[in-house]
Amino acid sequence: MNLKDKKVSIIGMARTGIATANFLRKHGARVTITDEKPSAALTEQSAQLESGIAIRFESSKPALDAELVVLSPGVDIHSPALADARSQGTEIISELELAYRFSKTPIIAVTGTNGKTTTTSLIGAILKRGGLDVQVGGNIGTPFISLVASPPKDFMILEVSSFQLEGAVRFHPQMSLILNLTPDHLDRHKTMERYAALKEKIAVNQSKTDWLICNRDDPWVSRITQDKKPELLQFSRQQEVNRGAFLQAGQIVLRREGRDKFIGPVAAMAPGLQLQVENVLAAVIAADLAGVDAAVIAESLKSFAPLAHRLEWVRSLKGVAFINDSKGTNVGAVQKSLNSFDRPVILIMGGQDKGADFSVLKELFKKKVKRMILLGEARQKIQAILNGSFGYEEASTMEAAVRQAWQHAEPGDVVLLSPACASFDMFRDYMDRGEQFKATVNEL
């Protein structure tokens, strides 16, 4: 892709937009970056741009003479601001697509509604322990475009979101993973069918020599992975699979070419991973396909440090376990979190609603939850679906929520923060929410 003197507009001045603009400028493109925020709010970001990059504030429209438009993940490809560019036939792509066109390294791409970051990080840790030269990035940490300048020899391991896949055209991973699909971001994608179709794009350009790793237990994943070209490998917590990974008497079993490898018992894994078995099974398959020895995989699972805010164990106090799942910003995340426990749960839930259907949780609440503490803007919507059938109370701050939960807790209980909502009504982001939870828990 020749960028010399090509007129390119970048939409969005967050981390990915800045990395994309600088990459394009270094490759000789004539770059304009646009953001709807005023200049005063983007002083720090502006200072990170290479010289020669034009900036347009308080606008989401690309430059009229743009020959290529590259979107940051937060920019909807169906935005009315892109109508003129689309009518002119200007190519509109995501940063993921742009970086792919310059990448020469085999790609392992991970998508799904929940568990992407843990699975991506875990694959990277296992492959590095196995002696492979890899880099980890994408929707987690370092933008893909920033990794292209110094690619690894073996694999690029990328977390990929539905937002990034909106603008993907040729993106072609050698190994793709679809972990699960539950309603999320429907304020942007509108329907579950459209959301699933975007996730499906991760495999659309794969060939018969590639691999597709998917969740056998997830109905939506099973639906969208039928009749695909790449070799299909499945993982399951509930049943054996012909090719892939599953559980057998508490052991992780890897099955390929009719042969079974016993990786090790779930009980021997790092405590944080024991709550995320599905993610582990997916990562084990990917690591095996990459050529990592089973013994190395097993050792990696014992030593992997769980990620913050993702079913993160905080502490145990007088027989009560406190778990921080602040990254659980959708209904599916709460389902997976609750199903990880066989102990009574006091659930702290709520925040900024993303258009979720909380009613699907009602039966699970009856089985798993002994008390609920509701926070944020969505608390009344959650109360409406409970309709007095469940014990709950409201809290005005995270500190109050934790202390109220502690009052109801008994030895053997779990106090779980898993909000099923965005954080922006009360917190800077999900990390701020999780840190406030942990700080209060550690003060008890």
Secondary structure as the mmCIF struct_conf table of DSSP 4:
data_model
#
loop_
_struct_conf.conf_type_id
_struct_conf.id
_struct_conf.beg_label_comp_id
_struct_conf.beg_label_asym_id
_struct_conf.beg_label_seq_id
_struct_conf.end_label_comp_id
_struct_conf.end_label_asym_id
_struct_conf.end_label_seq_id
TURN_TY1_P TURN_TY1_P1 LYS A 4 ASP A 5
STRN STRN1 LYS A 7 ILE A 11
BEND BEND1 ALA A 14 ALA A 14
HELX_RH_AL_P HELX_RH_AL_P1 ARG A 15 LYS A 26
TURN_TY1_P TURN_TY1_P2 HIS A 27 GLY A 28
STRN STRN2 ARG A 30 ASP A 35
BEND BEND2 GLU A 36 LYS A 37
HELX_RH_3T_P HELX_RH_3T_P1 SER A 39 LEU A 42
HELX_RH_AL_P HELX_RH_AL_P2 THR A 43 ALA A 47
TURN_TY1_P TURN_TY1_P3 GLN A 48 GLN A 48
BEND BEND3 LEU A 49 LEU A 49
HELX_LH_PP_P HELX_LH_PP_P1 GLU A 50 GLU A 50
TURN_TY1_P TURN_TY1_P4 SER A 51 GLY A 52
STRN STRN3 ALA A 54 PHE A 57
BEND BEND4 GLU A 58 GLU A 58
HELX_LH_PP_P HELX_LH_PP_P2 LYS A 61 ALA A 63
TURN_TY1_P TURN_TY1_P5 LEU A 64 ASP A 65
BEND BEND5 GLU A 67 GLU A 67
STRN STRN4 LEU A 68 LEU A 71
TURN_TY1_P TURN_TY1_P6 PRO A 73 GLY A 74
BEND BEND6 VAL A 75 VAL A 75
TURN_TY1_P TURN_TY1_P7 ILE A 77 HIS A 78
HELX_RH_3T_P HELX_RH_3T_P2 PRO A 80 LEU A 82
HELX_RH_AL_P HELX_RH_AL_P3 ALA A 83 SER A 87
TURN_TY1_P TURN_TY1_P8 GLN A 88 GLY A 89
STRN STRN5 GLU A 91 SER A 94
HELX_RH_AL_P HELX_RH_AL_P4 GLU A 95 PHE A 102
BEND BEND7 THR A 105 THR A 105
STRN STRN6 ILE A 107 THR A 111
BEND BEND8 GLY A 112 GLY A 115
HELX_RH_AL_P HELX_RH_AL_P5 LYS A 116 ARG A 129
TURN_TY1_P TURN_TY1_P9 GLY A 130 GLY A 131
STRN STRN7 VAL A 134 GLY A 138
BEND BEND9 ASN A 139 THR A 142
HELX_RH_AL_P HELX_RH_AL_P6 PHE A 144 LEU A 147
TURN_TY1_P TURN_TY1_P10 VAL A 148 ALA A 149
BEND BEND10 SER A 150 SER A 150
BEND BEND11 LYS A 153 ASP A 154
STRN STRN8 PHE A 155 GLU A 159
HELX_RH_AL_P HELX_RH_AL_P7 SER A 162 GLU A 166
TURN_TY1_P TURN_TY1_P11 GLY A 167 GLY A 167
BEND BEND12 VAL A 169 ARG A 170
BEND BEND13 GLN A 174 GLN A 174
STRN STRN9 MET A 175 ILE A 178
HELX_RH_AL_P HELX_RH_AL_P8 LEU A 186 HIS A 189
BEND BEND14 THR A 191 THR A 191
HELX_RH_AL_P HELX_RH_AL_P9 MET A 192 GLU A 200
HELX_RH_3T_P HELX_RH_3T_P3 LYS A 201 ALA A 203
TURN_TY1_P TURN_TY1_P12 VAL A 204 ASN A 205
TURN_TY1_P TURN_TY1_P13 LYS A 208 THR A 209
BEND BEND15 ASP A 210 ASP A 210
STRN STRN10 TRP A 211 ASN A 215
TURN_TY1_P TURN_TY1_P14 ARG A 216 ASP A 217
HELX_RH_AL_P HELX_RH_AL_P10 PRO A 219 ILE A 224
TURN_TY1_P TURN_TY1_P15 THR A 225 ASP A 227
BEND BEND16 LYS A 229 PRO A 230
STRN STRN11 GLU A 231 SER A 236
BEND BEND17 ARG A 237 GLN A 239
BEND BEND18 ASN A 242 ARG A 243
STRN STRN12 GLY A 244 GLN A 248
TURN_TY1_P TURN_TY1_P16 ALA A 249 GLY A 250
STRN STRN13 GLN A 251 ARG A 256
TURN_TY1_P TURN_TY1_P17 GLU A 257 GLY A 258
STRN STRN14 ARG A 259 PRO A 265
HELX_RH_3T_P HELX_RH_3T_P4 VAL A 266 ALA A 268
BEND BEND19 MET A 269 MET A 269
HELX_RH_AL_P HELX_RH_AL_P11 PRO A 271 GLN A 274
TURN_TY1_P TURN_TY1_P18 LEU A 275 LEU A 275
HELX_RH_AL_P HELX_RH_AL_P12 VAL A 277 LEU A 289
TURN_TY1_P TURN_TY1_P19 ALA A 290 GLY A 291
HELX_RH_AL_P HELX_RH_AL_P13 ALA A 294 SER A 303
HELX_LH_PP_P HELX_LH_PP_P3 PHE A 304 LEU A 307
TURN_TY1_P TURN_TY1_P20 ALA A 308 HIS A 309
BEND BEND20 ARG A 310 LEU A 311
STRN STRN15 GLU A 312 LEU A 317
TURN_TY1_P TURN_TY1_P21 LYS A 318 GLY A 319
STRN STRN16 VAL A 320 ASN A 324
TURN_TY1_P TURN_TY1_P22 SER A 326 LYS A 327
BEND BEND21 ASN A 330 ASN A 330
HELX_RH_AL_P HELX_RH_AL_P14 VAL A 331 LEU A 338
TURN_TY1_P TURN_TY1_P23 ASN A 339 SER A 340
BEND BEND22 ASP A 342 ARG A 343
STRN STRN17 VAL A 345 GLY A 350
STRN STRN18 GLN A 352 GLN A 352
BEND BEND23 GLY A 355 GLY A 355
HELX_RH_3T_P HELX_RH_3T_P5 PHE A 358 LEU A 361
HELX_RH_AL_P HELX_RH_AL_P15 LYS A 362 LYS A 368
STRN STRN19 VAL A 369 LEU A 375
BEND BEND24 GLY A 376 GLY A 376
TURN_TY1_P TURN_TY1_P24 GLU A 377 ALA A 378
HELX_RH_AL_P HELX_RH_AL_P16 ARG A 379 LEU A 386
TURN_TY1_P TURN_TY1_P25 ASN A 387 GLY A 388
BEND BEND25 SER A 389 PHE A 390
STRN STRN20 TYR A 392 GLU A 394
BEND BEND26 SER A 396 THR A 397
HELX_RH_AL_P HELX_RH_AL_P17 MET A 398 HIS A 408
TURN_TY1_P TURN_TY1_P26 PRO A 411 GLY A 412
STRN STRN21 VAL A 414 LEU A 417
BEND BEND27 ALA A 420 CYS A 421
STRN STRN22 ALA A 422 ALA A 422
BEND BEND28 SER A 423 SER A 423
TURN_TY1_P TURN_TY1_P27 PHE A 424 MET A 426
BEND BEND29 PHE A 427 ASP A 429
HELX_RH_AL_P HELX_RH_AL_P18 TYR A 430 GLU A 443
#
